[in-house]
Each structure stands twice: as C-alpha cells, then as structure tokens.
C-alpha cells in the first residue's frame, strides 16, 4: 500500500500523480464518446477494441474522426 503523505510531500511525485490523473481523464472522455458512437452505429469490433486497448485517447480519436460510419466529428 502506498503512503499518500510521502507522495504529497515530494513535488516530483505530485507532478507525476497530476499527469496521471489528467491523462486518465483525457482517456475517459474520448473513450466514452467513441464507445457511445460505436455502440450507436452497431460497430461491435470497434467497441471491443476501444474497450480493451488503452491508448491515451488516440484510438478513440481516430475512430471518431476517421473510421466512424455516418456523421463525422463529435
């Protein structure tokens, strides 16, 4: 178990933790939008791929703007 007081006092660890949180939120937002669109378009294989692969939002962004059937964009 990680002692959070040690992480909070070290500025480098605090910056790293903030980066991880920002990247996780970034991924969550893009993945949520892309999964919604894949399910709505009945694209089962895209849905499964995006659900399993963590790519810091790259795969969901590509799906939304390049590979999505129908309307493009958000």
CHARMM internal coordinates of N, CA and C (Angstrom, degrees):
IC EDIT
DIST 1 N 1 CA 1.4302
DIST 1 CA 1 C 1.5198
ANGL 1 N 1 CA 1 C 109.52
DIST 1 C 2 N 1.3241
ANGL 1 CA 1 C 2 N 117.40
DIHE 1 N 1 CA 1 C 2 N 137.97
DIST 2 N 2 CA 1.4503
ANGL 1 C 2 N 2 CA 122.81
DIHE 1 CA 1 C 2 N 2 CA -176.64
DIST 2 CA 2 C 1.5161
ANGL 2 N 2 CA 2 C 109.85
DIHE 1 C 2 N 2 CA 2 C -87.10
DIST 2 C 3 N 1.3283
ANGL 2 CA 2 C 3 N 116.12
DIHE 2 N 2 CA 2 C 3 N 132.04
DIST 3 N 3 CA 1.4604
ANGL 2 C 3 N 3 CA 121.41
DIHE 2 CA 2 C 3 N 3 CA 176.03
DIST 3 CA 3 C 1.5250
ANGL 3 N 3 CA 3 C 108.48
DIHE 2 C 3 N 3 CA 3 C -81.00
DIST 3 C 4 N 1.3320
ANGL 3 CA 3 C 4 N 117.08
DIHE 3 N 3 CA 3 C 4 N 109.15
DIST 4 N 4 CA 1.4613
ANGL 3 C 4 N 4 CA 122.18
DIHE 3 CA 3 C 4 N 4 CA -175.04
DIST 4 CA 4 C 1.5251
ANGL 4 N 4 CA 4 C 112.42
DIHE 3 C 4 N 4 CA 4 C -65.35
DIST 4 C 5 N 1.3286
ANGL 4 CA 4 C 5 N 118.96
DIHE 4 N 4 CA 4 C 5 N -25.74
DIST 5 N 5 CA 1.4559
ANGL 4 C 5 N 5 CA 120.62
DIHE 4 CA 4 C 5 N 5 CA 179.51
DIST 5 CA 5 C 1.5208
ANGL 5 N 5 CA 5 C 110.96
DIHE 4 C 5 N 5 CA 5 C -67.00
DIST 5 C 6 N 1.3236
ANGL 5 CA 5 C 6 N 117.85
DIHE 5 N 5 CA 5 C 6 N -32.27
DIST 6 N 6 CA 1.4562
ANGL 5 C 6 N 6 CA 121.28
DIHE 5 CA 5 C 6 N 6 CA 176.61
DIST 6 CA 6 C 1.5181
ANGL 6 N 6 CA 6 C 110.05
DIHE 5 C 6 N 6 CA 6 C -67.89
DIST 6 C 7 N 1.3279
ANGL 6 CA 6 C 7 N 118.07
DIHE 6 N 6 CA 6 C 7 N -42.54
DIST 7 N 7 CA 1.4583
ANGL 6 C 7 N 7 CA 121.32
DIHE 6 CA 6 C 7 N 7 CA 178.89
DIST 7 CA 7 C 1.5206
ANGL 7 N 7 CA 7 C 111.77
DIHE 6 C 7 N 7 CA 7 C -65.39
DIST 7 C 8 N 1.3127
ANGL 7 CA 7 C 8 N 117.44
DIHE 7 N 7 CA 7 C 8 N -37.67
DIST 8 N 8 CA 1.4609
ANGL 7 C 8 N 8 CA 121.67
DIHE 7 CA 7 C 8 N 8 CA -177.05
DIST 8 CA 8 C 1.5232
ANGL 8 N 8 CA 8 C 111.83
DIHE 7 C 8 N 8 CA 8 C -70.14
DIST 8 C 9 N 1.3203
ANGL 8 CA 8 C 9 N 119.10
DIHE 8 N 8 CA 8 C 9 N -30.04
DIST 9 N 9 CA 1.4566
ANGL 8 C 9 N 9 CA 120.92
DIHE 8 CA 8 C 9 N 9 CA -177.49
DIST 9 CA 9 C 1.5206
ANGL 9 N 9 CA 9 C 112.81
DIHE 8 C 9 N 9 CA 9 C -84.92
DIST 9 C 10 N 1.2883
ANGL 9 CA 9 C 10 N 119.28
DIHE 9 N 9 CA 9 C 10 N -22.68
DIST 10 N 10 CA 1.4597
ANGL 9 C 10 N 10 CA 122.88
DIHE 9 CA 9 C 10 N 10 CA -179.48
DIST 10 CA 10 C 1.5292
ANGL 10 N 10 CA 10 C 108.90
DIHE 9 C 10 N 10 CA 10 C -90.89
DIST 10 C 11 N 1.3353
ANGL 10 CA 10 C 11 N 117.32
DIHE 10 N 10 CA 10 C 11 N 117.51
DIST 11 N 11 CA 1.4698
ANGL 10 C 11 N 11 CA 120.17
DIHE 10 CA 10 C 11 N 11 CA -175.33
DIST 11 CA 11 C 1.5187
ANGL 11 N 11 CA 11 C 111.99
DIHE 10 C 11 N 11 CA 11 C -66.15
DIST 11 C 12 N 1.3164
ANGL 11 CA 11 C 12 N 118.57
DIHE 11 N 11 CA 11 C 12 N -34.90
DIST 12 N 12 CA 1.4592
ANGL 11 C 12 N 12 CA 120.18
DIHE 11 CA 11 C 12 N 12 CA 178.77
DIST 12 CA 12 C 1.5200
ANGL 12 N 12 CA 12 C 110.67
DIHE 11 C 12 N 12 CA 12 C -66.48
DIST 12 C 13 N 1.3035
ANGL 12 CA 12 C 13 N 117.60
DIHE 12 N 12 CA 12 C 13 N -42.25
DIST 13 N 13 CA 1.4636
ANGL 12 C 13 N 13 CA 120.65
DIHE 12 CA 12 C 13 N 13 CA 178.44
DIST 13 CA 13 C 1.5166
ANGL 13 N 13 CA 13 C 110.83
DIHE 12 C 13 N 13 CA 13 C -66.63
DIST 13 C 14 N 1.3350
ANGL 13 CA 13 C 14 N 117.34
DIHE 13 N 13 CA 13 C 14 N -37.59
DIST 14 N 14 CA 1.4560
ANGL 13 C 14 N 14 CA 121.39
DIHE 13 CA 13 C 14 N 14 CA 177.40
DIST 14 CA 14 C 1.5190
ANGL 14 N 14 CA 14 C 111.34
DIHE 13 C 14 N 14 CA 14 C -62.88
DIST 14 C 15 N 1.3230
ANGL 14 CA 14 C 15 N 116.99
DIHE 14 N 14 CA 14 C 15 N -40.85
DIST 15 N 15 CA 1.4629
ANGL 14 C 15 N 15 CA 121.14
DIHE 14 CA 14 C 15 N 15 CA 177.21
DIST 15 CA 15 C 1.5203
ANGL 15 N 15 CA 15 C 111.38
DIHE 14 C 15 N 15 CA 15 C -66.29
DIST 15 C 16 N 1.3200
ANGL 15 CA 15 C 16 N 116.25
DIHE 15 N 15 CA 15 C 16 N -39.33
DIST 16 N 16 CA 1.4581
ANGL 15 C 16 N 16 CA 120.55
DIHE 15 CA 15 C 16 N 16 CA 178.58
DIST 16 CA 16 C 1.5182
ANGL 16 N 16 CA 16 C 110.73
DIHE 15 C 16 N 16 CA 16 C -66.15
DIST 16 C 17 N 1.3251
ANGL 16 CA 16 C 17 N 116.56
DIHE 16 N 16 CA 16 C 17 N -41.95
DIST 17 N 17 CA 1.4585
ANGL 16 C 17 N 17 CA 121.33
DIHE 16 CA 16 C 17 N 17 CA 178.77
DIST 17 CA 17 C 1.5366
ANGL 17 N 17 CA 17 C 110.52
DIHE 16 C 17 N 17 CA 17 C -63.51
DIST 17 C 18 N 1.3236
ANGL 17 CA 17 C 18 N 116.69
DIHE 17 N 17 CA 17 C 18 N -40.85
DIST 18 N 18 CA 1.4677
ANGL 17 C 18 N 18 CA 120.69
DIHE 17 CA 17 C 18 N 18 CA 177.85
DIST 18 CA 18 C 1.5252
ANGL 18 N 18 CA 18 C 110.48
DIHE 17 C 18 N 18 CA 18 C -63.47
DIST 18 C 19 N 1.3278
ANGL 18 CA 18 C 19 N 117.60
DIHE 18 N 18 CA 18 C 19 N -40.85
DIST 19 N 19 CA 1.4618
ANGL 18 C 19 N 19 CA 121.83
DIHE 18 CA 18 C 19 N 19 CA 178.09
DIST 19 CA 19 C 1.5221
ANGL 19 N 19 CA 19 C 111.02
DIHE 18 C 19 N 19 CA 19 C -62.30
DIST 19 C 20 N 1.3117
ANGL 19 CA 19 C 20 N 116.55
DIHE 19 N 19 CA 19 C 20 N -43.73
DIST 20 N 20 CA 1.4659
ANGL 19 C 20 N 20 CA 120.92
DIHE 19 CA 19 C 20 N 20 CA 179.10
DIST 20 CA 20 C 1.5214
ANGL 20 N 20 CA 20 C 110.51
DIHE 19 C 20 N 20 CA 20 C -62.35
DIST 20 C 21 N 1.3273
ANGL 20 CA 20 C 21 N 117.51
DIHE 20 N 20 CA 20 C 21 N -42.25
DIST 21 N 21 CA 1.4657
ANGL 20 C 21 N 21 CA 121.24
DIHE 20 CA 20 C 21 N 21 CA 179.43
DIST 21 CA 21 C 1.5171
ANGL 21 N 21 CA 21 C 111.02
DIHE 20 C 21 N 21 CA 21 C -64.36
DIST 21 C 22 N 1.3388
ANGL 21 CA 21 C 22 N 117.41
DIHE 21 N 21 CA 21 C 22 N -43.93
DIST 22 N 22 CA 1.4634
ANGL 21 C 22 N 22 CA 121.41
DIHE 21 CA 21 C 22 N 22 CA 178.97
DIST 22 CA 22 C 1.5275
ANGL 22 N 22 CA 22 C 110.71
DIHE 21 C 22 N 22 CA 22 C -62.57
DIST 22 C 23 N 1.3321
ANGL 22 CA 22 C 23 N 117.32
DIHE 22 N 22 CA 22 C 23 N -45.11
DIST 23 N 23 CA 1.4696
ANGL 22 C 23 N 23 CA 120.72
DIHE 22 CA 22 C 23 N 23 CA 179.29
DIST 23 CA 23 C 1.5285
ANGL 23 N 23 CA 23 C 111.33
DIHE 22 C 23 N 23 CA 23 C -64.59
DIST 23 C 24 N 1.3185
ANGL 23 CA 23 C 24 N 117.46
DIHE 23 N 23 CA 23 C 24 N -37.72
DIST 24 N 24 CA 1.4659
ANGL 23 C 24 N 24 CA 120.58
DIHE 23 CA 23 C 24 N 24 CA 178.84
DIST 24 CA 24 C 1.5289
ANGL 24 N 24 CA 24 C 110.49
DIHE 23 C 24 N 24 CA 24 C -65.51
DIST 24 C 25 N 1.3278
ANGL 24 CA 24 C 25 N 117.30
DIHE 24 N 24 CA 24 C 25 N -42.32
DIST 25 N 25 CA 1.4658
ANGL 24 C 25 N 25 CA 120.55
DIHE 24 CA 24 C 25 N 25 CA 177.51
DIST 25 CA 25 C 1.5221
ANGL 25 N 25 CA 25 C 111.42
DIHE 24 C 25 N 25 CA 25 C -65.34
DIST 25 C 26 N 1.3368
ANGL 25 CA 25 C 26 N 116.45
DIHE 25 N 25 CA 25 C 26 N -41.97
DIST 26 N 26 CA 1.4660
ANGL 25 C 26 N 26 CA 121.88
DIHE 25 CA 25 C 26 N 26 CA 177.24
DIST 26 CA 26 C 1.5253
ANGL 26 N 26 CA 26 C 110.23
DIHE 25 C 26 N 26 CA 26 C -57.10
DIST 26 C 27 N 1.3160
ANGL 26 CA 26 C 27 N 116.94
DIHE 26 N 26 CA 26 C 27 N -48.95
DIST 27 N 27 CA 1.4583
ANGL 26 C 27 N 27 CA 122.54
DIHE 26 CA 26 C 27 N 27 CA 179.74
DIST 27 CA 27 C 1.5321
ANGL 27 N 27 CA 27 C 111.05
DIHE 26 C 27 N 27 CA 27 C -62.97
DIST 27 C 28 N 1.3234
ANGL 27 CA 27 C 28 N 116.60
DIHE 27 N 27 CA 27 C 28 N -43.49
DIST 28 N 28 CA 1.4619
ANGL 27 C 28 N 28 CA 121.34
DIHE 27 CA 27 C 28 N 28 CA -178.58
DIST 28 CA 28 C 1.5316
ANGL 28 N 28 CA 28 C 111.49
DIHE 27 C 28 N 28 CA 28 C -61.21
DIST 28 C 29 N 1.3002
ANGL 28 CA 28 C 29 N 117.26
DIHE 28 N 28 CA 28 C 29 N -43.94
DIST 29 N 29 CA 1.4724
ANGL 28 C 29 N 29 CA 121.29
DIHE 28 CA 28 C 29 N 29 CA -179.13
DIST 29 CA 29 C 1.5279
ANGL 29 N 29 CA 29 C 110.86
DIHE 28 C 29 N 29 CA 29 C -64.04
DIST 29 C 30 N 1.3291
ANGL 29 CA 29 C 30 N 116.88
DIHE 29 N 29 CA 29 C 30 N -53.39
DIST 30 N 30 CA 1.4704
ANGL 29 C 30 N 30 CA 119.91
DIHE 29 CA 29 C 30 N 30 CA -177.95
DIST 30 CA 30 C 1.5237
ANGL 30 N 30 CA 30 C 111.66
DIHE 29 C 30 N 30 CA 30 C -65.50
DIST 30 C 31 N 1.3328
ANGL 30 CA 30 C 31 N 116.46
DIHE 30 N 30 CA 30 C 31 N -40.36
DIST 31 N 31 CA 1.4617
ANGL 30 C 31 N 31 CA 119.65
DIHE 30 CA 30 C 31 N 31 CA -179.64
DIST 31 CA 31 C 1.5222
ANGL 31 N 31 CA 31 C 110.37
DIHE 30 C 31 N 31 CA 31 C -65.23
DIST 31 C 32 N 1.3202
ANGL 31 CA 31 C 32 N 117.61
DIHE 31 N 31 CA 31 C 32 N -40.87
DIST 32 N 32 CA 1.4610
ANGL 31 C 32 N 32 CA 121.20
DIHE 31 CA 31 C 32 N 32 CA 178.75
DIST 32 CA 32 C 1.5216
ANGL 32 N 32 CA 32 C 112.12
DIHE 31 C 32 N 32 CA 32 C -60.28
DIST 32 C 33 N 1.3369
ANGL 32 CA 32 C 33 N 116.35
DIHE 32 N 32 CA 32 C 33 N -46.53
DIST 33 N 33 CA 1.4671
ANGL 32 C 33 N 33 CA 120.52
DIHE 32 CA 32 C 33 N 33 CA 179.18
DIST 33 CA 33 C 1.5278
ANGL 33 N 33 CA 33 C 110.53
DIHE 32 C 33 N 33 CA 33 C -62.48
DIST 33 C 34 N 1.3314
ANGL 33 CA 33 C 34 N 116.45
DIHE 33 N 33 CA 33 C 34 N -47.67
DIST 34 N 34 CA 1.4698
ANGL 33 C 34 N 34 CA 120.57
DIHE 33 CA 33 C 34 N 34 CA -177.02
DIST 34 CA 34 C 1.5314
ANGL 34 N 34 CA 34 C 111.69
DIHE 33 C 34 N 34 CA 34 C -66.55
DIST 34 C 35 N 1.3307
ANGL 34 CA 34 C 35 N 117.70
DIHE 34 N 34 CA 34 C 35 N -40.20
DIST 35 N 35 CA 1.4638
ANGL 34 C 35 N 35 CA 119.89
DIHE 34 CA 34 C 35 N 35 CA 178.34
DIST 35 CA 35 C 1.5213
ANGL 35 N 35 CA 35 C 110.74
DIHE 34 C 35 N 35 CA 35 C -64.30
DIST 35 C 36 N 1.3186
ANGL 35 CA 35 C 36 N 116.85
DIHE 35 N 35 CA 35 C 36 N -40.01
DIST 36 N 36 CA 1.4596
ANGL 35 C 36 N 36 CA 120.75
DIHE 35 CA 35 C 36 N 36 CA 177.40
DIST 36 CA 36 C 1.5287
ANGL 36 N 36 CA 36 C 110.43
DIHE 35 C 36 N 36 CA 36 C -60.15
DIST 36 C 37 N 1.3334
ANGL 36 CA 36 C 37 N 117.01
DIHE 36 N 36 CA 36 C 37 N -46.37
DIST 37 N 37 CA 1.4617
ANGL 36 C 37 N 37 CA 121.11
DIHE 36 CA 36 C 37 N 37 CA -178.38
DIST 37 CA 37 C 1.5283
ANGL 37 N 37 CA 37 C 111.52
DIHE 36 C 37 N 37 CA 37 C -67.25
DIST 37 C 38 N 1.3371
ANGL 37 CA 37 C 38 N 117.46
DIHE 37 N 37 CA 37 C 38 N -39.67
DIST 38 N 38 CA 1.4666
ANGL 37 C 38 N 38 CA 120.53
DIHE 37 CA 37 C 38 N 38 CA 178.82
DIST 38 CA 38 C 1.5268
ANGL 38 N 38 CA 38 C 110.96
DIHE 37 C 38 N 38 CA 38 C -64.75
DIST 38 C 39 N 1.3254
ANGL 38 CA 38 C 39 N 116.79
DIHE 38 N 38 CA 38 C 39 N -41.33
DIST 39 N 39 CA 1.4651
ANGL 38 C 39 N 39 CA 120.15
DIHE 38 CA 38 C 39 N 39 CA 178.46
DIST 39 CA 39 C 1.5297
ANGL 39 N 39 CA 39 C 110.38
DIHE 38 C 39 N 39 CA 39 C -66.40
DIST 39 C 40 N 1.3077
ANGL 39 CA 39 C 40 N 116.63
DIHE 39 N 39 CA 39 C 40 N -42.12
DIST 40 N 40 CA 1.4595
ANGL 39 C 40 N 40 CA 121.55
DIHE 39 CA 39 C 40 N 40 CA -179.60
DIST 40 CA 40 C 1.5339
ANGL 40 N 40 CA 40 C 111.21
DIHE 39 C 40 N 40 CA 40 C -63.68
DIST 40 C 41 N 1.3414
ANGL 40 CA 40 C 41 N 116.80
DIHE 40 N 40 CA 40 C 41 N -35.55
DIST 41 N 41 CA 1.4636
ANGL 40 C 41 N 41 CA 122.07
DIHE 40 CA 40 C 41 N 41 CA -179.98
DIST 41 CA 41 C 1.5275
ANGL 41 N 41 CA 41 C 112.44
DIHE 40 C 41 N 41 CA 41 C -89.53
DIST 41 C 42 N 1.3325
ANGL 41 CA 41 C 42 N 117.01
DIHE 41 N 41 CA 41 C 42 N 5.56
DIST 42 N 42 CA 1.4598
ANGL 41 C 42 N 42 CA 122.79
DIHE 41 CA 41 C 42 N 42 CA -179.80
DIST 42 CA 42 C 1.5285
ANGL 42 N 42 CA 42 C 113.05
DIHE 41 C 42 N 42 CA 42 C 54.83
DIST 42 C 43 N 1.3398
ANGL 42 CA 42 C 43 N 115.65
DIHE 42 N 42 CA 42 C 43 N 42.09
DIST 43 N 43 CA 1.4600
ANGL 42 C 43 N 43 CA 122.23
DIHE 42 CA 42 C 43 N 43 CA 177.59
DIST 43 CA 43 C 1.5339
ANGL 43 N 43 CA 43 C 108.31
DIHE 42 C 43 N 43 CA 43 C -102.50
DIST 43 C 44 N 1.3274
ANGL 43 CA 43 C 44 N 114.30
DIHE 43 N 43 CA 43 C 44 N 82.35
DIST 44 N 44 CA 1.4561
ANGL 43 C 44 N 44 CA 122.97
DIHE 43 CA 43 C 44 N 44 CA -173.34
DIST 44 CA 44 C 1.5319
ANGL 44 N 44 CA 44 C 112.93
DIHE 43 C 44 N 44 CA 44 C -59.55
DIST 44 C 45 N 1.3225
ANGL 44 CA 44 C 45 N 117.86
DIHE 44 N 44 CA 44 C 45 N -42.69
DIST 45 N 45 CA 1.4667
ANGL 44 C 45 N 45 CA 120.20
DIHE 44 CA 44 C 45 N 45 CA -176.07
DIST 45 CA 45 C 1.5267
ANGL 45 N 45 CA 45 C 112.02
DIHE 44 C 45 N 45 CA 45 C -69.17
DIST 45 C 46 N 1.3145
ANGL 45 CA 45 C 46 N 117.20
DIHE 45 N 45 CA 45 C 46 N -38.09
DIST 46 N 46 CA 1.4648
ANGL 45 C 46 N 46 CA 120.56
DIHE 45 CA 45 C 46 N 46 CA 175.06
DIST 46 CA 46 C 1.5260
ANGL 46 N 46 CA 46 C 109.77
DIHE 45 C 46 N 46 CA 46 C -64.24
DIST 46 C 47 N 1.3128
ANGL 46 CA 46 C 47 N 117.34
DIHE 46 N 46 CA 46 C 47 N -43.65
DIST 47 N 47 CA 1.4633
ANGL 46 C 47 N 47 CA 121.73
DIHE 46 CA 46 C 47 N 47 CA 179.74
DIST 47 CA 47 C 1.5277
ANGL 47 N 47 CA 47 C 110.09
DIHE 46 C 47 N 47 CA 47 C -57.52
DIST 47 C 48 N 1.3150
ANGL 47 CA 47 C 48 N 116.95
DIHE 47 N 47 CA 47 C 48 N -49.13
DIST 48 N 48 CA 1.4639
ANGL 47 C 48 N 48 CA 121.52
DIHE 47 CA 47 C 48 N 48 CA -178.65
DIST 48 CA 48 C 1.5286
ANGL 48 N 48 CA 48 C 111.10
DIHE 47 C 48 N 48 CA 48 C -63.87
DIST 48 C 49 N 1.3299
ANGL 48 CA 48 C 49 N 117.28
DIHE 48 N 48 CA 48 C 49 N -44.46
DIST 49 N 49 CA 1.4670
ANGL 48 C 49 N 49 CA 121.03
DIHE 48 CA 48 C 49 N 49 CA -179.73
DIST 49 CA 49 C 1.5262
ANGL 49 N 49 CA 49 C 111.10
DIHE 48 C 49 N 49 CA 49 C -60.67
DIST 49 C 50 N 1.3325
ANGL 49 CA 49 C 50 N 116.79
DIHE 49 N 49 CA 49 C 50 N -46.34
DIST 50 N 50 CA 1.4631
ANGL 49 C 50 N 50 CA 119.54
DIHE 49 CA 49 C 50 N 50 CA -178.94
DIST 50 CA 50 C 1.5190
ANGL 50 N 50 CA 50 C 112.35
DIHE 49 C 50 N 50 CA 50 C -69.92
DIST 50 C 51 N 1.3100
ANGL 50 CA 50 C 51 N 117.55
DIHE 50 N 50 CA 50 C 51 N -29.58
DIST 51 N 51 CA 1.4525
ANGL 50 C 51 N 51 CA 121.67
DIHE 50 CA 50 C 51 N 51 CA 178.75
DIST 51 CA 51 C 1.5288
ANGL 51 N 51 CA 51 C 110.82
DIHE 50 C 51 N 51 CA 51 C -68.82
DIST 51 C 52 N 1.3282
ANGL 51 CA 51 C 52 N 116.83
DIHE 51 N 51 CA 51 C 52 N -36.17
DIST 52 N 52 CA 1.4666
ANGL 51 C 52 N 52 CA 121.69
DIHE 51 CA 51 C 52 N 52 CA -175.16
DIST 52 CA 52 C 1.5291
ANGL 52 N 52 CA 52 C 112.56
DIHE 51 C 52 N 52 CA 52 C -89.29
DIST 52 C 53 N 1.3198
ANGL 52 CA 52 C 53 N 117.91
DIHE 52 N 52 CA 52 C 53 N -41.20
DIST 53 N 53 CA 1.4711
ANGL 52 C 53 N 53 CA 122.22
DIHE 52 CA 52 C 53 N 53 CA -172.86
DIST 53 CA 53 C 1.5266
ANGL 53 N 53 CA 53 C 110.56
DIHE 52 C 53 N 53 CA 53 C -87.74
DIST 53 C 54 N 1.3325
ANGL 53 CA 53 C 54 N 115.89
DIHE 53 N 53 CA 53 C 54 N 124.92
DIST 54 N 54 CA 1.4622
ANGL 53 C 54 N 54 CA 121.56
DIHE 53 CA 53 C 54 N 54 CA 174.11
DIST 54 CA 54 C 1.5248
ANGL 54 N 54 CA 54 C 107.76
DIHE 53 C 54 N 54 CA 54 C -99.61
DIST 54 C 55 N 1.3323
ANGL 54 CA 54 C 55 N 116.03
DIHE 54 N 54 CA 54 C 55 N 115.75
DIST 55 N 55 CA 1.4603
ANGL 54 C 55 N 55 CA 119.82
DIHE 54 CA 54 C 55 N 55 CA -174.33
DIST 55 CA 55 C 1.5271
ANGL 55 N 55 CA 55 C 112.66
DIHE 54 C 55 N 55 CA 55 C -130.87
DIST 55 C 56 N 1.3165
ANGL 55 CA 55 C 56 N 117.27
DIHE 55 N 55 CA 55 C 56 N 26.79
DIST 56 N 56 CA 1.4695
ANGL 55 C 56 N 56 CA 123.53
DIHE 55 CA 55 C 56 N 56 CA -178.53
DIST 56 CA 56 C 1.5224
ANGL 56 N 56 CA 56 C 110.40
DIHE 55 C 56 N 56 CA 56 C 54.80
DIST 56 C 57 N 1.2957
ANGL 56 CA 56 C 57 N 117.24
DIHE 56 N 56 CA 56 C 57 N 34.83
DIST 57 N 57 CA 1.4575
ANGL 56 C 57 N 57 CA 121.56
DIHE 56 CA 56 C 57 N 57 CA 175.66
DIST 57 CA 57 C 1.5117
ANGL 57 N 57 CA 57 C 115.46
DIHE 56 C 57 N 57 CA 57 C 88.92
DIST 57 C 58 N 1.3203
ANGL 57 CA 57 C 58 N 118.40
DIHE 57 N 57 CA 57 C 58 N -5.89
DIST 58 N 58 CA 1.4682
ANGL 57 C 58 N 58 CA 120.92
DIHE 57 CA 57 C 58 N 58 CA -175.34
DIST 58 CA 58 C 1.5271
ANGL 58 N 58 CA 58 C 111.21
DIHE 57 C 58 N 58 CA 58 C -66.56
DIST 58 C 59 N 1.3169
ANGL 58 CA 58 C 59 N 118.17
DIHE 58 N 58 CA 58 C 59 N -49.96
DIST 59 N 59 CA 1.4660
ANGL 58 C 59 N 59 CA 121.12
DIHE 58 CA 58 C 59 N 59 CA -179.35
DIST 59 CA 59 C 1.5330
ANGL 59 N 59 CA 59 C 112.26
DIHE 58 C 59 N 59 CA 59 C -62.31
DIST 59 C 60 N 1.3429
ANGL 59 CA 59 C 60 N 118.61
DIHE 59 N 59 CA 59 C 60 N -46.38
DIST 60 N 60 CA 1.4719
ANGL 59 C 60 N 60 CA 117.74
DIHE 59 CA 59 C 60 N 60 CA 176.61
DIST 60 CA 60 C 1.5260
ANGL 60 N 60 CA 60 C 113.86
DIHE 59 C 60 N 60 CA 60 C -61.92
DIST 60 C 61 N 1.3294
ANGL 60 CA 60 C 61 N 117.81
DIHE 60 N 60 CA 60 C 61 N -38.72
DIST 61 N 61 CA 1.4642
ANGL 60 C 61 N 61 CA 120.94
DIHE 60 CA 60 C 61 N 61 CA 178.78
DIST 61 CA 61 C 1.5234
ANGL 61 N 61 CA 61 C 110.11
DIHE 60 C 61 N 61 CA 61 C -64.57
DIST 61 C 62 N 1.3364
ANGL 61 CA 61 C 62 N 117.31
DIHE 61 N 61 CA 61 C 62 N -43.36
DIST 62 N 62 CA 1.4726
ANGL 61 C 62 N 62 CA 120.39
DIHE 61 CA 61 C 62 N 62 CA 176.87
DIST 62 CA 62 C 1.5194
ANGL 62 N 62 CA 62 C 111.17
DIHE 61 C 62 N 62 CA 62 C -60.57
DIST 62 C 63 N 1.3296
ANGL 62 CA 62 C 63 N 116.08
DIHE 62 N 62 CA 62 C 63 N -43.10
DIST 63 N 63 CA 1.4636
ANGL 62 C 63 N 63 CA 119.28
DIHE 62 CA 62 C 63 N 63 CA 179.13
DIST 63 CA 63 C 1.5281
ANGL 63 N 63 CA 63 C 110.82
DIHE 62 C 63 N 63 CA 63 C -60.16
DIST 63 C 64 N 1.3288
ANGL 63 CA 63 C 64 N 116.66
DIHE 63 N 63 CA 63 C 64 N -48.71
DIST 64 N 64 CA 1.4601
ANGL 63 C 64 N 64 CA 120.96
DIHE 63 CA 63 C 64 N 64 CA -176.10
DIST 64 CA 64 C 1.5273
ANGL 64 N 64 CA 64 C 111.60
DIHE 63 C 64 N 64 CA 64 C -62.18
DIST 64 C 65 N 1.3192
ANGL 64 CA 64 C 65 N 117.84
DIHE 64 N 64 CA 64 C 65 N -45.08
DIST 65 N 65 CA 1.4566
ANGL 64 C 65 N 65 CA 120.63
DIHE 64 CA 64 C 65 N 65 CA -171.89
DIST 65 CA 65 C 1.5296
ANGL 65 N 65 CA 65 C 115.16
DIHE 64 C 65 N 65 CA 65 C -96.38
DIST 65 C 66 N 1.3454
ANGL 65 CA 65 C 66 N 118.26
DIHE 65 N 65 CA 65 C 66 N -14.71
DIST 66 N 66 CA 1.4659
ANGL 65 C 66 N 66 CA 120.03
DIHE 65 CA 65 C 66 N 66 CA -176.75
DIST 66 CA 66 C 1.5214
ANGL 66 N 66 CA 66 C 113.34
DIHE 65 C 66 N 66 CA 66 C -119.99
DIST 66 C 67 N 1.3310
ANGL 66 CA 66 C 67 N 118.04
DIHE 66 N 66 CA 66 C 67 N -48.38
DIST 67 N 67 CA 1.4521
ANGL 66 C 67 N 67 CA 121.47
DIHE 66 CA 66 C 67 N 67 CA -168.20
DIST 67 CA 67 C 1.5253
ANGL 67 N 67 CA 67 C 116.02
DIHE 66 C 67 N 67 CA 67 C -102.57
DIST 67 C 68 N 1.3151
ANGL 67 CA 67 C 68 N 118.99
DIHE 67 N 67 CA 67 C 68 N -8.29
DIST 68 N 68 CA 1.4527
ANGL 67 C 68 N 68 CA 121.43
DIHE 67 CA 67 C 68 N 68 CA -176.90
DIST 68 CA 68 C 1.5339
ANGL 68 N 68 CA 68 C 110.92
DIHE 67 C 68 N 68 CA 68 C -67.26
DIST 68 C 69 N 1.3188
ANGL 68 CA 68 C 69 N 115.44
DIHE 68 N 68 CA 68 C 69 N 136.38
DIST 69 N 69 CA 1.4700
ANGL 68 C 69 N 69 CA 120.72
DIHE 68 CA 68 C 69 N 69 CA 175.07
DIST 69 CA 69 C 1.5221
ANGL 69 N 69 CA 69 C 108.40
DIHE 68 C 69 N 69 CA 69 C -77.42
DIST 69 C 70 N 1.2885
ANGL 69 CA 69 C 70 N 116.01
DIHE 69 N 69 CA 69 C 70 N 146.96
DIST 70 N 70 CA 1.4726
ANGL 69 C 70 N 70 CA 119.58
DIHE 69 CA 69 C 70 N 70 CA 176.28
DIST 70 CA 70 C 1.5138
ANGL 70 N 70 CA 70 C 111.48
DIHE 69 C 70 N 70 CA 70 C 84.64
DIST 70 C 71 N 1.3411
ANGL 70 CA 70 C 71 N 116.70
DIHE 70 N 70 CA 70 C 71 N -136.42
DIST 71 N 71 CA 1.4625
ANGL 70 C 71 N 71 CA 122.33
DIHE 70 CA 70 C 71 N 71 CA -177.59
DIST 71 CA 71 C 1.5104
ANGL 71 N 71 CA 71 C 111.28
DIHE 70 C 71 N 71 CA 71 C -62.91
DIST 71 C 72 N 1.3140
ANGL 71 CA 71 C 72 N 115.49
DIHE 71 N 71 CA 71 C 72 N 144.10
DIST 72 N 72 CA 1.4609
ANGL 71 C 72 N 72 CA 121.39
DIHE 71 CA 71 C 72 N 72 CA 175.32
DIST 72 CA 72 C 1.5084
ANGL 72 N 72 CA 72 C 109.50
DIHE 71 C 72 N 72 CA 72 C -98.57
DIST 72 C 73 N 1.3297
ANGL 72 CA 72 C 73 N 116.20
DIHE 72 N 72 CA 72 C 73 N 153.79
DIST 73 N 73 CA 1.4557
ANGL 72 C 73 N 73 CA 121.07
DIHE 72 CA 72 C 73 N 73 CA 174.91
DIST 73 CA 73 C 1.5137
ANGL 73 N 73 CA 73 C 113.16
DIHE 72 C 73 N 73 CA 73 C 89.09
DIST 73 C 74 N 1.3078
ANGL 73 CA 73 C 74 N 113.90
DIHE 73 N 73 CA 73 C 74 N -177.72
DIST 74 N 74 CA 1.4546
ANGL 73 C 74 N 74 CA 121.93
DIHE 73 CA 73 C 74 N 74 CA -175.82
DIST 74 CA 74 C 1.4910
ANGL 74 N 74 CA 74 C 107.11
DIHE 73 C 74 N 74 CA 74 C -79.53
END
COOR INIT
IC SEED 1 N 1 CA 1 C
IC BUILD
